[in-house]
Amino acid sequence: MATIALTTDNFKETIDGQGIVIVDFWAPWCAPCRSFAPTFEAASEKHADITFAKVNTEEQRELAGAFNIRSIPTLMVFRDQVIVYAESGALPSAAFDQLVEQVRGLDMDQVRADIAAQAN
């Protein structure tokens, strides 16, 4: 599956579905972003059941601001509409694959319970 370009127009509908959505916040001038791009694209081909999306922070400043993106690349992973990972920095391919498997293995009922407990 190819990556989706996220904008303020399609962000909510992309994130609101069930399943895993991995978002790469990047910019064309960012060398680490450009070096991470092939890893991200290869993962999107390998994991067809996951939505892979990119936010160009130069063009989508409102989205970058909404998520307080201060450093790029930043990866953000949503599972069933919950942010389960957010970290800046490019990951090597093996570490990215490990992240995908860890997200797949999450018990989302437990994650929601943990979030609820922290809110109280």
TILUM-815980 format. One record per residue (C-alpha): x, z, y; residue in three letters; residue number from 1. Coordinates in steps of 0.2 Angstrom, whole numbers. Each point is the difference from the previous one (the first is absolute). Layout:
N
<px X&pz Z&py Y&aa Ala&i NUM> .
...
This chain:
120
<px 0&pz 0&py 0&aa Met&i 1> .
<px 7&pz -4&py 17&aa Ala&i 2> .
<px 0&pz 13&py 14&aa Thr&i 3> .
<px -14&pz 1&py 13&aa Ile&i 4> .
<px 4&pz 1&py 18&aa Ala&i 5> .
<px -9&pz 15&py 7&aa Leu&i 6> .
<px -8&pz 0&py 17&aa Thr&i 7> .
<px -12&pz 12&py 10&aa Thr&i 8> .
<px -13&pz -12&py -6&aa Asp&i 9> .
<px 3&pz 1&py -19&aa Asn&i 10> .
<px 8&pz 17&py -2&aa Phe&i 11> .
<px -15&pz 11&py -3&aa Lys&i 12> .
<px -8&pz -12&py -13&aa Glu&i 13> .
<px 17&pz -2&py -9&aa Thr&i 14> .
<px 3&pz 19&py -1&aa Ile&i 15> .
<px -19&pz 5&py -4&aa Asp&i 16> .
<px 0&pz -7&py -17&aa Gly&i 17> .
<px 5&pz 9&py -16&aa Gln&i 18> .
<px 17&pz -1&py -8&aa Gly&i 19> .
<px 17&pz -1&py 7&aa Ile&i 20> .
<px 5&pz -8&py 17&aa Val&i 21> .
<px 19&pz 0&py 5&aa Ile&i 22> .
<px 3&pz -4&py 18&aa Val&i 23> .
<px 17&pz -5&py 7&aa Asp&i 24> .
<px 1&pz 3&py 19&aa Phe&i 25> .
<px 14&pz -12&py 6&aa Trp&i 26> .
<px 6&pz -11&py 14&aa Ala&i 27> .
<px 8&pz -17&py 0&aa Pro&i 28> .
<px 16&pz 6&py 10&aa Trp&i 29> .
<px 3&pz 14&py -13&aa Cys&i 30> .
<px 14&pz -4&py -12&aa Ala&i 31> .
<px -4&pz 14&py -12&aa Pro&i 32> .
<px -18&pz -7&py 0&aa Cys&i 33> .
<px 6&pz -17&py -4&aa Arg&i 34> .
<px 11&pz 6&py -14&aa Ser&i 35> .
<px -15&pz 10&py -8&aa Phe&i 36> .
<px -12&pz -15&py 1&aa Ala&i 37> .
<px 6&pz -8&py -16&aa Pro&i 38> .
<px -2&pz 16&py -9&aa Thr&i 39> .
<px -18&pz 3&py 7&aa Phe&i 40> .
<px -5&pz -18&py -4&aa Glu&i 41> .
<px 7&pz 1&py -18&aa Ala&i 42> .
<px -9&pz 16&py -3&aa Ala&i 43> .
<px -16&pz -8&py 6&aa Ser&i 44> .
<px 2&pz -14&py -13&aa Glu&i 45> .
<px 4&pz 13&py -14&aa Lys&i 46> .
<px -15&pz 12&py 4&aa His&i 47> .
<px -15&pz -12&py 2&aa Ala&i 48> .
<px -12&pz 14&py -1&aa Asp&i 49> .
<px 7&pz 8&py 16&aa Ile&i 50> .
<px -3&pz -6&py 18&aa Thr&i 51> .
<px 16&pz -3&py 10&aa Phe&i 52> .
<px -2&pz -2&py 18&aa Ala&i 53> .
<px 12&pz -1&py 15&aa Lys&i 54> .
<px -3&pz 6&py 18&aa Val&i 55> .
<px 11&pz -9&py 13&aa Asn&i 56> .
<px 3&pz 14&py 12&aa Thr&i 57> .
<px 4&pz -12&py 14&aa Glu&i 58> .
<px -17&pz -9&py -1&aa Glu&i 59> .
<px -10&pz 15&py -6&aa Gln&i 60> .
<px 6&pz 14&py 12&aa Arg&i 61> .
<px -17&pz 9&py 0&aa Glu&i 62> .
<px 1&pz 2&py -19&aa Leu&i 63> .
<px 18&pz 5&py 1&aa Ala&i 64> .
<px -5&pz 13&py 13&aa Gly&i 65> .
<px -15&pz 6&py -10&aa Ala&i 66> .
<px 11&pz 5&py -15&aa Phe&i 67> .
<px 14&pz 6&py 12&aa Asn&i 68> .
<px 13&pz -12&py -7&aa Ile&i 69> .
<px 17&pz 4&py 9&aa Arg&i 70> .
<px 12&pz -8&py -12&aa Ser&i 71> .
<px -1&pz -16&py -10&aa Ile&i 72> .
<px -1&pz -5&py -14&aa Pro&i 73> .
<px -13&pz 14&py -4&aa Thr&i 74> .
<px -9&pz -1&py -16&aa Leu&i 75> .
<px -18&pz 8&py -2&aa Met&i 76> .
<px -9&pz 1&py -16&aa Val&i 77> .
<px -19&pz 3&py -1&aa Phe&i 78> .
<px -9&pz 3&py -16&aa Arg&i 79> .
<px -19&pz 1&py 0&aa Asp&i 80> .
<px 1&pz 1&py 19&aa Gln&i 81> .
<px 12&pz 15&py 1&aa Val&i 82> .
<px 18&pz -1&py 6&aa Ile&i 83> .
<px 11&pz 6&py -14&aa Val&i 84> .
<px 16&pz -6&py 7&aa Tyr&i 85> .
<px 8&pz -4&py 17&aa Ala&i 86> .
<px 18&pz -2&py 2&aa Glu&i 87> .
<px 12&pz -10&py 11&aa Ser&i 88> .
<px 14&pz -10&py -7&aa Gly&i 89> .
<px 3&pz -14&py -12&aa Ala&i 90> .
<px -1&pz 4&py -18&aa Leu&i 91> .
<px 11&pz -8&py -14&aa Pro&i 92> .
<px -10&pz -10&py -13&aa Ser&i 93> .
<px 2&pz 14&py -13&aa Ala&i 94> .
<px -6&pz 14&py 12&aa Ala&i 95> .
<px -15&pz -11&py 6&aa Phe&i 96> .
<px -5&pz -3&py -18&aa Asp&i 97> .
<px 1&pz 19&py -4&aa Gln&i 98> .
<px -11&pz 3&py 16&aa Leu&i 99> .
<px -13&pz -12&py -7&aa Val&i 100> .
<px 0&pz 9&py -17&aa Glu&i 101> .
<px -1&pz 17&py 8&aa Gln&i 102> .
<px -15&pz -5&py 11&aa Val&i 103> .
<px -8&pz -8&py -16&aa Arg&i 104> .
<px 2&pz 17&py -9&aa Gly&i 105> .
<px -8&pz 11&py 14&aa Leu&i 106> .
<px -15&pz 10&py -5&aa Asp&i 107> .
<px -11&pz -4&py 15&aa Met&i 108> .
<px -12&pz 14&py -3&aa Asp&i 109> .
<px 15&pz 12&py 1&aa Gln&i 110> .
<px 6&pz -9&py 16&aa Val&i 111> .
<px -17&pz 2&py 8&aa Arg&i 112> .
<px -1&pz 19&py -5&aa Ala&i 113> .
<px 18&pz 3&py 7&aa Asp&i 114> .
<px -5&pz -9&py 16&aa Ile&i 115> .
<px -16&pz 11&py 1&aa Ala&i 116> .
<px 9&pz 16&py -3&aa Ala&i 117> .
<px 13&pz -4&py 14&aa Gln&i 118> .
<px -15&pz -3&py 12&aa Ala&i 119> .
<px -6&pz 17&py -3&aa Asn&i 120> .
